[in-house]
Amino acid sequence: MLVTGATGFVGGWVVRELESAGHETIPSPPSRQLDISDSSAVATYLAQVRPDAAVHLAGVAYARDAERDPSRALRVNEEGTRILLKTLGRLASVPVVVAGSSEVYGHPDPGALPLGEAATLQPVGPYGRSKLAQEQVALRVAETTAQPVVVTRSFNVTGPGQRAEFVAPALARRVLRARRNGDSEIVVGNLDVRRDIGDVRDAARAFRLILEGIATGSIPSGAVFNIATGASTAIRTLLDGLCQIIGVTVGYRVDAALVRANDPPDIVGDASKLRLATGWTPTYTLHQTLEDLVTSIGHPMS
């Protein structure tokens, strides 16, 4: 099974999950070695490895990266997905899971929560638009070819190994630094927004179950699944949990540079469709996720 983006945060956990379930994986090289939007390079690589299934995670996966270079985000997320699916289709009709994002829902109306897969798609910003373009490519392939393709929309995930710019590891590092230096406060963004925050290992299990479902025929090509906990957590609660785990009490100061303009107050997803199709439910508590995150920062994973 091919895992594109295997050297990334989610991709690394998907490789672990697949291998723990007895699947043989083909982790793709990092982007500096294989540009997913280079059709010639992708064709050469796939002809060599000839996977029997794929989880497609390679792409621009951080909103601020997309804001810094919108054209690259669109090229990698949309065109890279088109190239991968087209090239795979020429080799064999193998099941593919394309990892999308809840950012395609944009800034939802509070009355629309929790968000099901039929919710209005209204992405805001370069990242969300690139992810919508990506899933439209994938669903078009599912509709018009024999290539079995399923799209996911992951809500926020965190856990061991996540890059420092994301909210949970960023807060954890600041609290750890405050304890180490004896600081009385840390800088924060908007602590009042609420987000659906799950564990990356639960998300990885969802990818495996979906891929297995496509392979057995229990999940049809063209399906779309939210990966979400179904509950939202205030960032303030996240910070309080980290302080408890680290064993320190700190004050905070809001830094305007860390506050996103027009940030929606609450986002929460409905993953009942995924649960009905696969039996998937989250297994990690937020406390366990944060404990493991803190441990990984103090003792990086091998």
C-alpha positions in Angstrom: 0.0 0.0 0.0 1.4 3.4 -1.1 1.3 6.2 1.5 2.1 9.5 -0.1 3.3 12.1 2.4 4.7 9.3 4.5 7.3 11.5 6.1 4.7 14.0 7.3 2.9 14.1 10.6 -0.3 12.1 9.7 1.5 10.0 7.0 4.0 8.6 9.5 1.1 7.5 11.8 -0.8 6.0 8.8 2.3 3.9 7.9 2.5 2.6 11.5 -1.3 1.9 11.6 -1.2 -0.1 8.3 1.8 -2.1 9.3 0.4 -2.9 12.7 -2.6 -4.3 10.9 -0.4 -6.6 8.8 -0.3 -4.5 5.6 2.9 -4.0 3.6 3.5 -0.3 3.1 5.4 1.7 0.5 6.2 5.0 2.1 6.7 7.6 -0.6 9.9 9.8 -0.6 9.8 13.3 0.8 8.8 16.1 -1.5 12.4 17.2 -2.1 12.9 13.8 -3.7 9.5 13.3 -5.3 7.4 16.3 -6.4 3.9 15.0 -6.5 3.0 17.7 -9.1 5.8 16.5 -11.5 3.9 14.0 -13.8 7.1 12.5 -15.2 8.6 11.9 -11.8 5.4 10.4 -10.4 5.0 8.1 -13.5 8.5 6.8 -13.1 8.1 6.3 -9.3 4.7 4.5 -9.6 6.0 2.2 -12.4 8.7 1.1 -10.0 6.7 0.5 -6.9 3.3 -0.6 -8.5 1.1 -0.3 -5.4 -2.1 -2.2 -4.9 -3.7 0.6 -2.9 -2.9 4.1 -1.8 -3.5 6.7 0.9 -2.8 10.1 -0.6 -1.6 12.5 2.1 1.1 14.4 0.2 0.5 18.1 -0.2 0.5 21.5 1.4 -1.2 20.7 4.8 -0.8 23.9 6.8 -3.0 27.0 6.2 -0.2 29.5 6.7 2.0 27.7 4.2 -0.8 28.0 1.7 -1.2 31.7 2.5 2.5 32.4 1.9 2.4 30.7 -1.5 -1.2 30.1 -2.8 -0.2 29.0 -6.3 2.0 26.3 -4.9 -0.8 25.1 -2.6 -3.1 24.8 -5.5 -0.5 23.2 -7.7 0.5 20.6 -5.2 -3.0 19.8 -3.7 -5.1 19.9 -6.9 -2.7 19.1 -9.8 -0.6 16.7 -7.7 -3.8 14.7 -6.9 -4.9 14.7 -10.5 -1.4 13.5 -11.6 -1.3 10.8 -9.0 -4.8 9.4 -9.7 -4.4 9.6 -13.5 -1.0 7.7 -13.3 -2.4 5.1 -10.9 -5.4 4.6 -13.2 -3.1 3.8 -16.1 -1.2 1.2 -14.1 -4.2 -0.6 -12.4 -7.5 0.1 -10.8 -6.4 0.3 -7.2 -8.4 1.8 -4.2 -7.3 5.2 -3.2 -8.2 7.3 -0.1 -7.6 11.1 -0.7 -7.0 12.9 2.5 -9.0 16.2 2.5 -9.8 18.7 5.1 -12.7 20.2 7.1 -11.4 23.5 5.9 -13.7 23.0 2.8 -16.6 23.9 5.1 -15.1 27.4 5.7 -16.8 29.5 8.4 -20.0 27.6 9.1 -23.1 29.1 10.6 -23.4 28.0 14.3 -26.8 26.7 13.6 -25.3 24.2 11.1 -23.2 22.4 13.7 -22.3 19.6 13.9 -21.2 19.6 10.3 -22.2 16.5 8.2 -20.8 15.7 4.8 -23.8 17.4 3.1 -23.1 20.8 4.8 -22.4 23.7 2.5 -18.8 23.9 1.2 -17.6 27.5 1.4 -13.8 27.5 1.9 -12.1 30.6 3.1 -8.5 31.3 2.1 -6.0 29.6 -0.2 -5.7 26.4 1.9 -9.4 25.6 2.0 -9.8 26.4 -1.6 -6.9 24.2 -2.6 -8.4 21.3 -0.6 -11.8 21.8 -2.2 -10.2 21.7 -5.6 -8.3 18.6 -4.6 -11.4 16.7 -3.5 -13.3 17.8 -6.7 -10.6 16.2 -8.8 -10.8 13.0 -6.8 -14.6 12.8 -6.9 -14.5 13.5 -10.7 -12.2 10.6 -11.1 -14.5 8.4 -9.0 -17.5 9.4 -11.1 -15.9 9.1 -14.6 -13.5 6.2 -14.3 -13.2 2.7 -12.9 -10.6 4.0 -10.3 -12.2 3.5 -6.8 -11.6 6.8 -4.9 -12.9 7.9 -1.5 -12.4 11.4 0.0 -12.0 12.2 3.7 -12.5 15.5 5.5 -10.4 15.5 8.7 -11.1 18.0 11.4 -8.3 19.1 13.7 -5.9 16.4 14.8 -2.9 16.5 17.1 -0.6 14.2 18.8 3.1 13.1 19.0 5.2 14.4 16.2 3.1 17.4 15.1 5.1 20.4 13.8 5.5 23.2 16.3 3.4 25.8 14.4 0.1 24.0 15.2 -1.8 25.1 18.2 -1.4 22.2 20.6 2.3 21.7 20.2 2.9 25.4 20.1 1.1 25.9 23.5 2.9 22.8 24.9 6.3 24.2 24.0 5.5 27.6 25.5 4.3 26.0 28.8 7.4 23.7 28.9 9.6 26.7 28.3 7.9 28.7 31.0 8.4 26.0 33.5 12.1 25.6 32.5 12.7 29.4 32.6 10.5 30.2 35.6 8.4 32.5 33.4 5.0 33.7 34.8 3.2 34.0 31.5 3.1 32.9 27.9 1.8 34.5 24.7 -1.4 33.0 23.2 -3.9 33.6 20.5 -7.7 33.4 20.8 -8.4 31.0 23.7 -12.1 31.2 23.3 -12.5 29.6 19.9 -13.7 26.0 20.0 -12.4 23.2 17.7 -13.1 19.5 17.1 -9.7 18.1 18.1 -8.9 14.4 17.7 -5.9 12.2 18.0 -3.8 11.6 15.0 -3.7 7.8 15.8 -7.5 7.6 15.7 -7.4 9.4 12.3 -4.8 7.0 11.0 -7.1 4.1 12.0 -9.9 5.8 10.1 -7.8 5.9 7.0 -7.0 2.2 7.3 -10.6 1.2 7.8 -11.8 3.2 4.9 -9.1 1.8 2.6 -10.0 -1.8 3.7 -13.6 -1.0 3.1 -13.0 0.1 -0.5 -10.9 -3.0 -1.1 -13.7 -5.3 0.2 -16.5 -3.4 -1.6 -18.3 -2.3 1.6 -17.5 1.3 0.8 -18.4 2.6 -2.6 -16.2 4.7 -4.8 -17.1 8.4 -4.6 -17.9 8.3 -0.9 -17.0 11.2 1.4 -16.3 10.8 5.1 -15.7 13.3 7.9 -13.1 12.2 10.5 -14.1 14.0 13.6 -14.7 13.5 17.3 -18.2 15.1 17.4 -17.3 17.4 20.2 -15.6 20.8 20.3 -13.0 21.9 22.8 -12.1 25.5 23.7 -8.4 26.4 23.2 -8.5 27.6 26.8 -9.3 24.1 27.9 -6.4 22.8 25.8 -4.1 25.2 27.6 -5.5 24.3 31.0 -4.9 20.6 30.3 -1.4 21.1 29.2 -0.6 23.2 32.3 -2.0 20.3 34.5 0.0 17.7 32.7 3.2 19.7 32.8 2.6 20.7 36.4 2.8 24.5 36.2 0.4 27.4 36.4 1.1 30.2 34.0 -0.7 33.4 33.1 -1.1 34.5 29.5 -0.9 37.5 27.2 -2.8 37.7 23.9 -0.5 38.4 21.0 -2.5 39.9 18.1 -0.2 38.2 15.6 -1.4 34.9 16.8 -5.1 35.8 16.4 -6.7 34.9 13.0 -9.0 37.5 11.7 -12.7 36.4 11.5 -12.0 33.1 13.2 -15.2 31.1 13.5 -16.2 30.7 17.2 -16.9 27.0 17.0 -16.4 24.1 14.5 -17.4 20.6 15.2 -17.9 17.6 12.8 -20.3 14.7 12.6 -18.6 11.4 11.8 -21.7 9.2 12.1 -21.4 8.2 8.5 -17.9 6.9 9.0 -19.0 5.1 12.2 -21.9 3.4 10.3 -19.6 2.3 7.4 -16.6 1.1 9.4 -17.4 0.9 13.2 -14.8 3.6 13.8 -15.0 5.7 17.0 -12.3 7.7 18.7 -10.4 5.8 21.3 -7.9 8.4 22.7 -9.1 10.9 25.2 -7.9 14.4 24.8 -5.9 14.1 28.1 -4.1 11.1 26.8 -3.3 12.8 23.5 -1.9 15.8 25.3 0.1 13.7 27.6 1.7 11.8 24.7 2.3 15.1 22.9 4.1 16.6 25.9 6.2 13.4 26.2 7.1 13.5 22.5 8.3 17.0 22.8 10.5 16.2 25.8 11.6 12.8 24.2 11.3 13.1 20.4 10.1 9.9 18.6 12.6 7.8 16.9 
